[in-house]
Amino acid sequence: MAKKEIRKELKVSAIENGTVIDHVPSKSVYQVIRILNLLDYDNLLLIGINLDSQKMGKKGIIKVRNKFFKPAEINKIALVAPTATLIVIRDFDVAEKKQVSVPDKVEEIVKCFNPNCITNNEEMPTFFRVINKKEEDLKLRCRYCEKITAKDTMEFF
């Protein structure tokens, strides 16, 4: 009697056009989805969490059909998932692949942690300098009040 072949892998369908956000720490997948407002996105959204990765141990992946991210959105991804890779797909082929990187300055995408900051009380865009780029200890310093916003207290617009 022949041994029954066991299926060891499930494949997720390819997207024709859109973006794949790969190498997201599993614990950050939902945060990336939230800050990019992808739950309100009206197209195909595929999410994988705790996938095996040689590079990271476990990782998350997000595939978004017909969505191409703007620089401000890419900076948001970099702030919460600095290990992420963006893969732009056009006509089922990889058109571009790049590693996100934490910027030196962050403008108009994060609220200041200080409730008394002028940016929280008047119509003024936020501006931060990144003072620590390490994923586990990411810190931003507000240009106006000098208070430090840490990764775990970041609130996005």
PAFINU-647200 format. One record per residue: x, y, z of N, C-alpha, C in turn; residue in one letter. Coordinates in Angstrom, 1 decimal, padded with zeros to 4 digits, always signed. Each point is the difference from the previous one (the first is absolute). Example, Ala and Ser with C-alpha at 12.3 -4.5 7.8 and 13.67 -1.06 7.14 Angstrom:
+--------+--------+--------+--------+--------+--------+--------+--------+--------+------+
:   n.xx :   n.yy :   n.zz :  ca.xx :  ca.yy :  ca.zz :   c.xx :   c.yy :   c.zz : code :
+--------+--------+--------+--------+--------+--------+--------+--------+--------+------+
: +013.2 : -005.7 : +007.8 : -000.9 : +001.2 : +000.0 : +000.9 : +001.2 : +000.0 :    a :
: -000.4 : +001.1 : -000.7 : +000.9 : +001.1 : +000.0 : -000.8 : +001.1 : +000.8 :    s :
+--------+--------+--------+--------+--------+--------+--------+--------+--------+------+
END
This chain:
+--------+--------+--------+--------+--------+--------+--------+--------+--------+------+
:   n.xx :   n.yy :   n.zz :  ca.xx :  ca.yy :  ca.zz :   c.xx :   c.yy :   c.zz : code :
+--------+--------+--------+--------+--------+--------+--------+--------+--------+------+
: +000.8 : -001.2 : +000.0 : -000.8 : +001.2 : +000.0 : +000.9 : +001.2 : +000.0 :    m :
: -000.3 : +001.0 : -000.9 : +000.8 : +001.2 : -000.2 : -000.3 : +000.9 : +001.2 :    a :
: +001.1 : +000.7 : +000.4 : -000.2 : +001.0 : +001.1 : -000.6 : +001.2 : -000.6 :    k :
: -001.0 : +000.5 : +000.8 : -000.8 : +001.2 : -000.5 : +000.9 : +001.2 : +000.1 :    k :
: +000.1 : +000.8 : -001.0 : +000.8 : +001.2 : -000.1 : -000.7 : +001.1 : +000.9 :    e :
: +000.8 : +000.6 : +000.8 : -000.5 : +001.0 : +000.9 : +000.3 : +001.4 : -000.6 :    i :
: -001.0 : +000.9 : -000.1 : +000.2 : +001.3 : -000.5 : +000.6 : +000.8 : +001.2 :    r :
: +001.1 : +000.6 : -000.2 : +000.7 : +000.7 : +001.0 : +000.0 : +001.5 : -000.1 :    k :
: -000.6 : +000.5 : -001.1 : +000.1 : +001.5 : -000.2 : -001.3 : +000.4 : -000.7 :    e :
: -000.5 : +001.2 : +000.4 : -001.1 : +000.6 : -000.7 : +000.5 : +001.2 : -000.7 :    l :
: -000.5 : +000.2 : -001.2 : +000.4 : +001.2 : -000.8 : -001.1 : +001.0 : +000.1 :    k :
: +000.4 : +001.3 : +000.1 : -000.9 : +001.1 : -000.1 : +000.1 : +000.6 : -001.4 :    v :
: -001.2 : +000.3 : -000.6 : +000.0 : +000.4 : -001.4 : +000.8 : +001.3 : -000.1 :    s :
: +000.7 : +000.1 : -001.2 : +000.8 : +001.2 : -000.3 : -001.0 : +001.2 : -000.3 :    a :
: +000.5 : +001.2 : +000.1 : -000.8 : +001.1 : -000.3 : +000.6 : +000.6 : -001.3 :    i :
: -000.9 : +000.5 : -000.9 : +000.4 : +000.5 : -001.3 : +000.7 : +001.3 : +000.2 :    e :
: -000.6 : +000.9 : +000.8 : +000.6 : +001.3 : +000.2 : -000.2 : +000.4 : +001.5 :    n :
: +001.0 : +000.6 : +000.6 : -000.2 : +000.4 : +001.4 : +001.4 : -000.1 : +000.7 :    g :
: -000.1 : -000.1 : +001.3 : +001.2 : +000.0 : +000.9 : -000.1 : -001.1 : +001.0 :    t :
: +001.2 : -000.7 : +000.2 : +000.1 : -001.0 : +001.0 : +000.9 : +000.6 : +001.1 :    v :
: -000.4 : +000.0 : +001.2 : +000.8 : +000.5 : +001.1 : +000.5 : -001.3 : +000.7 :    i :
: +001.3 : -000.3 : -000.2 : +000.5 : -001.3 : +000.5 : +001.0 : +000.3 : +001.2 :    d :
: +000.3 : -001.0 : +000.7 : +000.9 : +000.0 : +001.2 : -000.4 : +001.0 : +001.1 :    h :
: -001.3 : +000.0 : +000.2 : -000.6 : +000.8 : +001.1 : +000.1 : -000.9 : +001.3 :    v :
: +000.5 : +000.6 : +001.1 : -000.1 : -000.8 : +001.2 : -001.5 : -000.4 : +000.3 :    p :
: -000.2 : -001.3 : +000.3 : -001.4 : -000.4 : +000.2 : -000.8 : +000.8 : +001.0 :    s :
: +000.7 : +000.5 : +001.0 : -000.7 : +000.8 : +001.0 : -000.4 : +001.4 : -000.5 :    k :
: +000.6 : +000.4 : -001.2 : -000.3 : +001.3 : -000.6 : -001.0 : +000.0 : -001.1 :    s :
: -000.4 : -001.2 : -000.5 : -000.9 : +000.0 : -001.2 : -001.3 : +000.8 : +000.2 :    v :
: -000.7 : -000.2 : +001.1 : -001.2 : +000.7 : +000.2 : +000.2 : +001.5 : +000.1 :    y :
: +001.1 : +000.4 : +000.6 : +000.3 : +001.4 : +000.2 : +000.2 : +000.6 : -001.4 :    q :
: +000.7 : -000.7 : -000.9 : +000.3 : +000.5 : -001.4 : -001.4 : +000.1 : -000.7 :    v :
: -000.8 : -001.0 : +000.1 : -001.3 : +000.1 : -000.6 : -000.8 : +001.2 : +000.5 :    i :
: +000.0 : +000.2 : +001.3 : -000.8 : +001.1 : +000.6 : +000.6 : +001.4 : -000.5 :    r :
: +001.3 : +000.2 : +000.1 : +000.5 : +001.3 : -000.3 : -000.1 : +000.4 : -001.5 :    i :
: -000.1 : -001.1 : -000.9 : -000.2 : +000.3 : -001.4 : -001.5 : +000.0 : -000.4 :    l :
: -000.9 : -000.2 : +001.0 : -001.4 : +000.0 : -000.2 : -000.4 : -001.1 : -001.0 :    n :
: +000.6 : -001.1 : +000.0 : -000.3 : -001.1 : -000.9 : -001.3 : -000.7 : +000.2 :    l :
: -000.5 : +000.0 : +001.3 : -001.2 : -000.6 : +000.2 : -001.2 : +000.7 : -000.7 :    l :
: +000.2 : +001.2 : -000.4 : -001.0 : +000.8 : -000.7 : +000.3 : -000.1 : -001.5 :    d :
: +001.0 : -000.7 : -000.4 : +000.4 : -000.1 : -001.4 : -001.0 : -000.9 : -000.7 :    y :
: -000.4 : +000.4 : -001.2 : -001.1 : -000.8 : -000.7 : +000.5 : -001.0 : -001.0 :    d :
: +001.2 : -000.5 : +000.2 : +000.5 : -001.0 : -001.0 : +000.6 : -001.2 : +000.8 :    n :
: +000.6 : -000.9 : -000.8 : +000.5 : -001.2 : +000.6 : +001.2 : +000.3 : +001.0 :    l :
: -000.1 : -000.5 : +001.2 : +001.0 : +000.1 : +001.1 : +000.2 : -001.4 : +000.5 :    l :
: +001.3 : -000.4 : -000.1 : +000.4 : -001.3 : +000.5 : +001.0 : +000.2 : +001.1 :    l :
: -000.2 : -000.7 : +001.1 : +000.8 : +000.1 : +001.2 : +000.5 : -001.3 : +000.4 :    i :
: +001.3 : -000.1 : +000.3 : +000.6 : -001.2 : +000.6 : +000.8 : +000.4 : +001.2 :    g :
: -000.2 : -000.8 : +001.1 : +000.6 : +000.3 : +001.3 : +000.7 : -001.3 : +000.5 :    i :
: +001.2 : +000.2 : +000.6 : +000.7 : -001.1 : +000.5 : +000.4 : -001.0 : -001.0 :    n :
: +000.4 : +000.5 : -001.2 : +000.5 : -000.9 : -001.1 : +001.5 : -000.3 : +000.3 :    l :
: +000.4 : -001.1 : -000.3 : +001.5 : -000.4 : +000.2 : +000.8 : +000.9 : -000.9 :    d :
: +001.1 : +000.5 : +000.6 : +001.0 : +000.8 : -000.7 : +001.4 : -000.4 : +000.4 :    s :
: +000.9 : -000.2 : -001.0 : +001.3 : -000.3 : +000.4 : +000.7 : +001.2 : +000.6 :    q :
: -000.3 : +001.1 : -000.5 : +000.6 : +001.3 : +000.4 : -000.5 : +000.5 : +001.4 :    k :
: -001.3 : -000.2 : +000.3 : -000.6 : +000.5 : +001.2 : -000.5 : -001.0 : +001.0 :    m :
: -000.1 : -001.3 : -000.4 : -000.6 : -001.0 : +000.8 : -001.5 : +000.0 : -000.3 :    g :
: -000.7 : +001.0 : +000.4 : -001.4 : +000.1 : -000.4 : -000.2 : +001.4 : -000.6 :    k :
: -000.9 : +000.1 : -000.9 : -000.3 : +001.3 : -000.7 : -001.4 : +000.1 : -000.4 :    k :
: -000.4 : +001.3 : -000.4 : -001.3 : +000.2 : -000.5 : +000.2 : +000.5 : -001.4 :    g :
: -001.1 : -000.1 : -000.8 : +000.0 : +000.5 : -001.4 : -001.4 : +000.6 : -000.3 :    i :
: +000.0 : +001.1 : -000.7 : -001.3 : +000.6 : -000.4 : +000.0 : +000.3 : -001.5 :    i :
: -001.0 : -000.5 : -000.7 : -000.1 : +000.2 : -001.5 : -001.2 : +000.9 : -000.2 :    k :
: +000.2 : +001.0 : -000.8 : -001.1 : +001.0 : -000.2 : -000.1 : +000.2 : -001.5 :    v :
: -001.1 : -000.4 : -000.6 : -000.2 : +000.1 : -001.4 : -000.3 : +001.5 : -000.4 :    r :
: +000.6 : +000.4 : -001.1 : -000.3 : +001.3 : -000.6 : +000.3 : +001.2 : +001.0 :    n :
: +001.0 : -000.2 : +000.9 : +000.4 : +001.1 : +000.9 : +001.5 : +000.2 : -000.1 :    k :
: +000.4 : +001.2 : -000.1 : +001.4 : +000.4 : -000.1 : +000.2 : +001.1 : +001.0 :    f :
: +000.9 : -000.2 : +001.0 : +000.1 : +000.9 : +001.1 : +000.8 : +001.2 : -000.3 :    f :
: -000.4 : +001.1 : +000.6 : +000.6 : +001.3 : -000.1 : +001.2 : +000.1 : +001.0 :    k :
: +000.9 : +000.9 : -000.2 : +001.1 : +000.1 : +001.0 : -000.4 : +000.1 : +001.4 :    p :
: -001.0 : +000.8 : +000.3 : -000.4 : +000.1 : +001.4 : -000.5 : -001.3 : +000.6 :    a :
: -000.7 : -000.8 : -000.8 : -000.5 : -001.3 : +000.4 : +001.2 : -000.9 : +000.2 :    e :
: +001.0 : +000.1 : -000.9 : +001.2 : -000.9 : +000.2 : +000.7 : +000.4 : +001.3 :    i :
: +000.1 : +001.3 : +000.3 : +000.6 : +000.4 : +001.3 : -000.8 : -000.6 : +001.2 :    n :
: -001.3 : +000.0 : -000.1 : -000.8 : -000.6 : +001.1 : +000.4 : -001.5 : +000.2 :    k :
: +000.1 : -000.7 : -001.2 : +000.4 : -001.4 : +000.1 : +001.4 : -000.2 : +000.6 :    i :
: +000.9 : +000.9 : -000.4 : +001.4 : -000.1 : +000.6 : +000.0 : +000.3 : +001.5 :    a :
: -000.9 : +000.8 : +000.5 : +000.0 : +000.3 : +001.4 : -000.5 : -001.1 : +000.8 :    l :
: -000.9 : -000.8 : -000.5 : -000.5 : -001.1 : +000.8 : +000.5 : -001.4 : -000.4 :    v :
: +000.6 : -000.1 : -001.2 : +000.5 : -001.3 : -000.5 : +001.3 : +000.3 : -000.8 :    a :
: +001.1 : +000.4 : +000.6 : +001.2 : +000.4 : -000.7 : +000.7 : -001.1 : -000.8 :    p :
: -000.4 : -001.3 : +000.3 : +000.5 : -001.1 : -000.8 : -000.7 : -000.3 : -001.3 :    t :
: -001.1 : +000.8 : -000.2 : -000.9 : -000.3 : -001.1 : +000.7 : +000.2 : -001.4 :    a :
: -000.5 : -000.8 : -000.9 : +000.4 : +000.2 : -001.4 : -001.2 : +000.3 : -000.8 :    t :
: +000.0 : +001.0 : -000.9 : -001.1 : +000.3 : -000.9 : +000.3 : -000.6 : -001.4 :    l :
: -001.0 : -000.7 : -000.5 : +000.2 : -000.6 : -001.3 : -001.2 : +000.5 : -000.9 :    i :
: +000.3 : +000.8 : -001.0 : -001.0 : +000.5 : -000.9 : -000.2 : -001.0 : -001.1 :    v :
: -001.2 : -000.3 : -000.3 : -000.4 : -001.0 : -001.0 : -000.7 : +000.7 : -001.1 :    i :
: +000.4 : -000.2 : -001.2 : -000.7 : +000.5 : -001.2 : -000.1 : -001.1 : -001.0 :    r :
: -001.2 : -000.3 : -000.5 : -000.2 : -001.1 : -000.9 : +000.6 : -001.3 : +000.4 :    d :
: -000.2 : -000.4 : +001.3 : +000.4 : -001.2 : +000.7 : +001.6 : -000.1 : +000.1 :    f :
: +000.7 : +001.0 : -000.4 : +001.5 : +000.0 : +000.2 : +000.4 : +001.0 : +001.0 :    d :
: +001.2 : -000.3 : +000.6 : +000.6 : +000.9 : +001.0 : +000.6 : +001.2 : -000.8 :    v :
: -000.6 : +001.2 : +000.2 : +000.5 : +001.2 : -000.6 : +001.0 : +000.7 : +000.8 :    a :
: -000.1 : -000.1 : +001.3 : +000.9 : +000.7 : +000.9 : +000.0 : -000.8 : +001.4 :    e :
: +001.1 : +000.0 : +000.6 : +000.1 : -000.7 : +001.3 : +001.0 : +000.9 : +000.8 :    k :
: -000.5 : +000.4 : +001.2 : +000.9 : +000.9 : +000.8 : -000.3 : -000.3 : +001.5 :    k :
: +001.1 : +000.2 : +000.8 : -000.1 : -000.1 : +001.4 : -000.4 : +001.4 : +000.5 :    q :
: -001.0 : +000.0 : +000.9 : -000.4 : +001.3 : +000.6 : +001.2 : +000.5 : +000.9 :    v :
: +000.1 : +001.2 : +000.2 : +001.0 : +000.5 : +001.0 : -000.6 : +001.2 : +000.8 :    s :
: +000.3 : -000.1 : +001.3 : -000.5 : +001.1 : +000.9 : +000.6 : +001.3 : -000.5 :    v :
: -000.8 : +001.0 : -000.2 : +000.5 : +001.3 : -000.4 : +000.7 : +000.8 : +001.1 :    p :
: +000.8 : +001.0 : -000.3 : +000.6 : +000.8 : +001.0 : -000.9 : +001.0 : +000.6 :    d :
: -001.1 : +000.4 : -000.8 : -001.0 : +000.9 : +000.5 : -001.3 : -000.5 : -000.4 :    k :
: -001.0 : +000.3 : +000.8 : -001.4 : -000.5 : -000.1 : -000.9 : +001.2 : +000.0 :    v :
: -000.7 : +000.3 : -001.1 : -000.9 : +001.1 : -000.1 : -001.4 : -000.4 : -000.2 :    e :
: -000.9 : +000.6 : +000.8 : -001.5 : -000.1 : -000.3 : -000.6 : -001.4 : +000.0 :    e :
: +000.7 : -001.0 : +000.6 : -000.7 : -001.3 : +000.0 : -000.1 : -000.6 : +001.4 :    i :
: +000.7 : +000.6 : +001.0 : -000.1 : -000.4 : +001.4 : -000.4 : +001.2 : +000.9 :    v :
: -000.8 : -000.3 : +000.9 : -000.4 : +001.1 : +001.0 : +001.0 : +000.1 : +001.1 :    k :
: +000.2 : +001.2 : +000.5 : +000.9 : +000.2 : +001.1 : -000.6 : -000.7 : +001.3 :    c :
: +000.8 : -000.6 : +000.7 : -000.4 : -000.7 : +001.3 : -000.4 : +001.0 : +001.0 :    f :
: +000.5 : +001.2 : +000.0 : -000.2 : +001.0 : +001.0 : -001.4 : +000.7 : -000.3 :    n :
: -001.0 : -000.1 : +000.9 : -001.3 : +000.6 : -000.3 : +000.1 : +001.6 : +000.0 :    p :
: +001.1 : +000.5 : +000.6 : +000.1 : +001.5 : +000.1 : +000.8 : +000.5 : -001.2 :    n :
: +000.5 : -000.8 : -000.9 : +000.8 : +000.4 : -001.2 : -000.9 : +000.9 : -000.8 :    c :
: +000.6 : +001.0 : -000.6 : -000.7 : +000.9 : -000.9 : -000.7 : -000.7 : -001.2 :    i :
: +000.6 : -001.1 : -000.4 : -000.6 : -000.8 : -001.1 : -001.3 : -000.7 : +000.3 :    t :
: -000.2 : -000.2 : +001.3 : -001.3 : -000.6 : +000.5 : -001.0 : +001.1 : +000.4 :    n :
: +000.3 : +001.2 : -000.1 : -000.9 : +001.1 : +000.5 : -000.2 : +001.1 : -001.1 :    n :
: +000.8 : -000.1 : -001.1 : -000.2 : +001.0 : -001.1 : +000.2 : -000.7 : -001.3 :    e :
: -000.5 : +000.6 : -001.0 : +000.2 : -000.6 : -001.4 : +001.4 : +000.1 : -000.4 :    e :
: +000.8 : -000.9 : +000.4 : +001.5 : +000.0 : -000.4 : +000.4 : -001.4 : -000.3 :    m :
: +000.7 : -000.2 : -001.1 : +000.5 : -001.4 : -000.3 : +001.0 : -000.5 : +001.0 :    p :
: +000.0 : -001.3 : +000.3 : +001.0 : -000.5 : +000.9 : +001.3 : -000.2 : -000.8 :    t :
: +001.1 : +000.0 : +000.8 : +001.3 : -000.2 : -000.6 : +000.9 : -000.6 : +001.1 :    f :
: +000.6 : -001.2 : -000.3 : +000.9 : -000.7 : +001.0 : +001.3 : -000.3 : -000.7 :    f :
: +001.0 : +000.0 : +000.8 : +001.3 : -000.6 : -000.3 : +000.0 : -001.4 : +000.6 :    r :
: +000.5 : -001.0 : -000.8 : +000.2 : -001.3 : +000.5 : +001.3 : -000.1 : +000.8 :    v :
: -000.1 : -000.3 : +001.3 : +001.2 : +000.1 : +000.8 : +000.5 : -001.5 : +000.3 :    i :
: -000.8 : -001.0 : -000.2 : +000.4 : -001.4 : +000.1 : -000.7 : -000.8 : -001.0 :    n :
: +000.7 : -000.6 : -000.9 : -000.7 : -000.8 : -001.1 : -000.1 : -001.5 : +000.3 :    k :
: +000.5 : -000.4 : +001.2 : -000.1 : -001.5 : +000.3 : -001.4 : -000.3 : +000.2 :    k :
: -000.4 : -001.1 : -000.6 : -001.4 : -000.4 : +000.0 : -000.6 : -000.1 : +001.4 :    e :
: +000.7 : -000.6 : +000.9 : -000.6 : -000.2 : +001.3 : +000.1 : +001.3 : +000.9 :    e :
: +000.7 : +001.0 : -000.5 : +000.2 : +001.2 : +000.8 : -000.2 : +001.3 : -000.8 :    d :
: -000.8 : -000.1 : -001.0 : -000.2 : +001.1 : -000.9 : -000.5 : +001.3 : +000.7 :    l :
: +000.6 : +001.1 : -000.2 : -000.4 : +001.2 : +000.7 : +000.0 : +001.2 : -000.9 :    k :
: -001.0 : +000.9 : +000.1 : -000.1 : +001.2 : -000.8 : +000.0 : +001.2 : +001.0 :    l :
: +000.7 : +001.1 : -000.4 : +000.0 : +001.2 : +000.8 : -000.7 : +001.1 : -000.7 :    r :
: -001.0 : +000.6 : +000.6 : -000.8 : +001.0 : -000.6 : +000.8 : +001.3 : -000.2 :    c :
: -000.1 : +000.6 : -001.1 : +000.7 : +001.3 : -000.3 : -000.5 : +001.1 : +000.9 :    r :
: -001.3 : +000.0 : +000.4 : -000.6 : +001.1 : +000.7 : +000.2 : +000.0 : +001.5 :    y :
: -000.4 : -001.2 : +000.6 : +000.0 : -000.1 : +001.4 : +001.2 : -000.8 : +000.6 :    c :
: +000.8 : -000.7 : -000.9 : +001.1 : -000.8 : +000.3 : -000.3 : -001.3 : +000.8 :    e :
: -001.3 : -000.3 : +000.2 : -000.4 : -001.2 : +000.6 : +000.3 : -001.2 : -000.9 :    k :
: +000.3 : -001.1 : +000.6 : +000.3 : -001.2 : -000.7 : -001.2 : -000.9 : -000.1 :    i :
: -000.3 : -000.5 : -001.2 : -001.1 : -000.9 : -000.3 : +000.7 : -001.4 : -000.3 :    t :
: -000.3 : -001.0 : +000.8 : +000.5 : -001.3 : -000.2 : -000.9 : -000.8 : -000.9 :    a :
: +000.6 : -001.1 : -000.5 : -000.8 : -000.9 : -000.9 : -001.3 : -000.4 : +000.6 :    k :
: +000.0 : -000.4 : +001.3 : -001.2 : -000.5 : +000.6 : -001.1 : +001.1 : +000.3 :    d :
: +000.4 : +001.2 : -000.2 : -001.0 : +001.1 : +000.2 : -000.3 : +000.8 : -001.2 :    t :
: +000.5 : -000.5 : -001.2 : -000.3 : +000.7 : -001.2 : -001.4 : -000.1 : -000.4 :    m :
: -000.6 : +001.1 : -000.4 : -001.4 : +000.0 : -000.5 : +000.1 : +000.7 : -001.4 :    e :
: -000.5 : -000.7 : -001.0 : +000.1 : +000.5 : -001.4 : -001.3 : +000.7 : -000.4 :    f :
: +000.2 : +001.0 : -000.9 : -001.1 : +000.7 : -000.6 : -000.6 : -000.9 : -001.1 :    f :
+--------+--------+--------+--------+--------+--------+--------+--------+--------+------+
END
